[in-house]
């Protein structure tokens, strides 16, 4: 289980499309799990909208709730740990 107090929203939003594809989900499926539209997911992925913290928490929770192969989970964890450039 993740520590939701120190979310890396930068790396989550930057890598959201890759993470979604690793999870084998469409924008519509991912949005349905999060209670938002496929357009909202598309906007986050394209960087047209800054992802709010509550959505980051929801995305982390969905990722944690899915049955994902260990090697895919490790790749996702690496993508989520990326640091924001200074």
C-alpha positions as CSV (number, residue, x, y, z in Angstrom):
1,X,0.0,0.0,0.0
2,X,1.3,3.4,-0.9
3,X,1.8,6.4,1.3
4,X,-0.7,8.9,-0.1
5,X,0.7,11.9,1.7
6,X,3.7,12.1,-0.5
7,X,2.3,11.6,-4.0
8,X,4.5,12.4,-6.9
9,X,1.8,14.0,-9.1
10,X,4.4,15.2,-11.6
11,X,5.6,11.7,-12.5
12,X,2.1,10.3,-12.3
13,X,0.7,12.7,-14.8
14,X,3.8,12.6,-17.0
15,X,3.6,8.8,-17.3
16,X,-0.1,8.3,-17.0
17,X,-0.6,7.1,-20.6
18,X,2.2,4.6,-20.3
19,X,0.9,3.4,-17.0
20,X,-2.6,3.1,-18.4
21,X,-1.4,1.1,-21.4
22,X,0.7,-1.2,-19.1
23,X,-2.5,-1.9,-17.2
24,X,-4.2,-2.7,-20.6
25,X,-7.0,-0.2,-20.1
26,X,-8.6,2.2,-22.5
27,X,-9.2,5.9,-21.5
28,X,-12.9,5.0,-21.1
29,X,-12.2,2.0,-18.9
30,X,-9.7,3.9,-16.7
31,X,-12.1,6.9,-16.5
32,X,-14.9,4.6,-15.4
33,X,-12.8,3.2,-12.6
34,X,-12.0,6.7,-11.5
35,X,-15.5,8.2,-11.9
36,X,-14.5,10.6,-14.7
37,X,-14.8,10.7,-18.5
38,X,-12.4,9.4,-21.1
39,X,-11.8,13.0,-22.1
40,X,-10.6,13.9,-18.6
41,X,-8.1,11.0,-18.8
42,X,-7.0,12.2,-22.2
43,X,-6.6,15.8,-20.9
44,X,-4.4,14.6,-18.1
45,X,-2.3,12.4,-20.4
46,X,-1.8,15.3,-22.8
47,X,-1.0,17.8,-20.1
48,X,-3.9,20.0,-21.0
49,X,-5.1,20.0,-17.4
50,X,-3.1,19.8,-14.2
51,X,-4.2,16.7,-12.3
52,X,-5.6,17.6,-8.8
53,X,-4.3,15.7,-5.8
54,X,-7.6,13.9,-5.2
55,X,-7.4,12.4,-8.7
56,X,-3.8,11.3,-8.1
57,X,-4.9,9.6,-4.9
58,X,-7.7,7.8,-6.8
59,X,-5.4,6.7,-9.6
60,X,-2.8,5.3,-7.1
61,X,-5.7,3.5,-5.3
62,X,-6.9,2.0,-8.6
63,X,-3.4,0.9,-9.6
64,X,-3.0,-0.7,-6.1
65,X,-6.4,-2.5,-6.4
66,X,-5.7,-4.2,-9.7
67,X,-4.2,-7.6,-10.1
68,X,-1.0,-6.8,-12.0
69,X,1.9,-9.0,-12.8
70,X,4.9,-8.3,-10.6
71,X,7.2,-7.2,-13.4
72,X,4.6,-4.7,-14.7
73,X,4.0,-3.4,-11.1
74,X,7.8,-2.8,-10.8
75,X,7.9,-0.8,-14.0
76,X,4.9,1.3,-12.8
77,X,6.7,1.9,-9.5
78,X,9.8,3.1,-11.3
79,X,7.8,5.4,-13.5
80,X,6.0,6.8,-10.4
81,X,9.3,7.4,-8.5
82,X,10.7,9.7,-11.2
83,X,11.7,13.1,-9.8
84,X,10.6,16.4,-11.1
85,X,13.3,18.4,-12.9
86,X,14.7,21.4,-11.0
